[in-house]
Amino acid sequence: MKTYSAKPGDIEREWFVIDAEGLVLGRLASIVANRLRGKHKAMYTPHMDCGDHIVIVNAEKVALTGRKLTDKTYFRHTGYPGGIKESTAGKMLSGKRPEQVIELAVRRMIPRGPLGNQVMRKLHVYAGAEHVHQAQSPKALDIASMNSKNSTLEAANG
């Protein structure tokens, strides 16, 4: 029996839209990373990009548990000596690009290198409720209903 290896012609990609309002950041990122890689499919092949396109809306309303809003720190470097900059998750979510919090969380769950870059091109994150991918007719993916811990809204209600 031979091991199945997907070929580029065999891969079929779908479009999904996720509403991130009230979803826990890490749980959302791990599900999205698996969908982007294609690990949820039976034809998954590690060296091929088998995943689907994911559109995330309401990125600014994503939830962080505990004290992560004030304690979680992101670092970046300007490239100049002494040019390290830091920002908290709360500042980033209320700043110019709140979608960057989700992009960074997913990026760190994807392998580095050319395949990871190709996979990350299929992630589309928007701060508000509007997106420009209506023509692809994305299907809604309800992550909150997968597990009660995925959403802070359901945890408060249930």
For each residue, the residues with C-beta under 8 A, 3 or more apart:
1:
2:
3:
4: 43 45
5: 45 48
6: 10 11 43 44 45 48 50
7: 10 11 48
8: 11 48
9:
10: 6 7 43
11: 6 7 8 38 43 48 49 50
12:
13: 51 52 53 122
14: 52 53 139
15: 52 53 55 133 136 137 138 139
16: 35 52 53 54 55 138 139 140 141
17: 54 55 56 57 131 133 138 139 140 141
18: 23 28 32 54 55 56 57 140 141 143
19: 23 57 58 129 140
20: 23 28 56 57 58 59 61 62 102
21: 58 61 62 153
22: 61 63 144 151 152 153 154
23: 18 19 20 27 28 62 63 143 144 150 151 152
24: 27 28 62 63 64 65 149 150 151 152
25: 28 29 62 63 64 68 101 102 105
26: 29 30 105
27: 23 24 30 31 143 147 149 150
28: 18 20 23 24 25 31 32 56 62 102 105 143 150
29: 25 26 32 33 102 105 106 109
30: 26 27 33 34 109
31: 27 28 34 35 143 146 150
32: 18 28 29 35 36 54 56 102 106 123
33: 29 30 36 37 106 109 110
34: 30 31 37 39 40
35: 16 31 32 38 39 40 51 52 54 141
36: 32 33 51 52 54 106 110 119 120 122 123
37: 33 34 44 49 50 51 110 119
38: 11 35 41 43 44 45 48 49 50 51 52
39: 34 35 44 51
40: 34 35 44
41: 38 44 50
42:
43: 4 6 10 11 38 50
44: 6 37 38 39 40 41 50
45: 4 5 6 38 48 50
46:
47: 115
48: 5 6 7 8 11 38 45
49: 11 37 38 115 118 119 122
50: 6 11 37 38 41 43 44 45
51: 13 35 36 37 38 39 119 122
52: 13 14 15 16 35 36 38 122
53: 13 14 15 16 122 123 124 133 136 138
54: 16 17 18 32 35 36 122 123 124 141
55: 15 16 17 18 124 125 126 131 133 138
56: 17 18 20 28 32 59 99 102 123 124 125 126
57: 17 18 19 20 126 128 129 130 131
58: 19 20 21 61 62 126 127 128 129
59: 20 56 62 98 99 101 102 125 126 127
60: 93 94 98 99 127 128
61: 20 21 22 58
62: 20 21 23 24 25 28 58 59 93 101 102
63: 22 23 24 25 151 152
64: 24 25 68 69 72 89
65: 24 68 152
66: 71
67: 70 71
68: 25 64 65 71 72 89
69: 64 72 88 89 90 93
70: 67 88 89 90
71: 66 67 68 88
72: 64 68 69 88 89
73: 86 87 88 89
74: 86 87 88 89 92 104
75: 84 85 86
76: 84 85 86 87
77: 83 84 85
78: 83 84 85
79: 83
80: 83
81:
82:
83: 77 78 79 80
84: 75 76 77 78
85: 75 76 77 78
86: 73 74 75 76
87: 73 74 76 91 92 95
88: 69 70 71 72 73 74 91 92
89: 64 68 69 70 72 73 74 92 93 101
90: 69 70 93 94
91: 87 88 94 95
92: 74 87 88 89 95 97 98 100 101
93: 60 62 69 89 90 98 101
94: 60 90 91 98
95: 87 91 92 98
96:
97: 92 100 127
98: 59 60 92 93 94 95 101 127
99: 56 59 60 102 103 125 126 127
100: 92 97 103 104
101: 25 59 62 89 92 93 98 104 105
102: 20 25 28 29 32 56 59 62 99 105 106 125
103: 99 100 106 107 120 123 125
104: 74 100 101 107 108
105: 25 26 28 29 101 102 108 109
106: 29 32 33 36 102 103 109 110 120 123
107: 103 104 110 116 120
108: 104 105
109: 29 30 33 105 106
110: 33 36 37 106 107 116 119 120
111: 115 116 119
112: 116
113: 116 117
114: 117 118
115: 47 49 111 118 119
116: 107 110 111 112 113 119 120
117: 113 114 120 121
118: 49 114 115 121
119: 36 37 49 51 110 111 115 116 122 123
120: 36 103 106 107 110 116 117 123
121: 117 118
122: 13 36 49 51 52 53 54 119
123: 32 36 53 54 56 103 106 119 120
124: 53 54 55 56 131 133
125: 55 56 59 99 102 103
126: 55 56 57 58 59 99 129 130 131
127: 58 59 60 97 98 99
128: 57 58 60
129: 19 57 58 126
130: 57 126
131: 17 55 57 124 126 134
132:
133: 15 17 53 55 124 136 138
134: 131 137
135:
136: 15 53 133
137: 15 134
138: 15 16 17 53 55 133
139: 14 15 16 17
140: 16 17 18 19
141: 16 17 18 35 54
142: 145 146
143: 18 23 27 28 31 146 150 151
144: 22 23 150 151 153 154
145: 142
146: 31 142 143 150
147: 27 150
148: 151 154 155 158
149: 24 27 155
150: 23 24 27 28 31 143 144 146 147 154
151: 22 23 24 63 143 144 148 154 155
152: 22 23 24 63 65 155 156
153: 21 22 144 156 157
154: 22 144 148 150 151 157 158
155: 148 149 151 152 158
156: 152 153
157: 153 154
158: 148 154 155
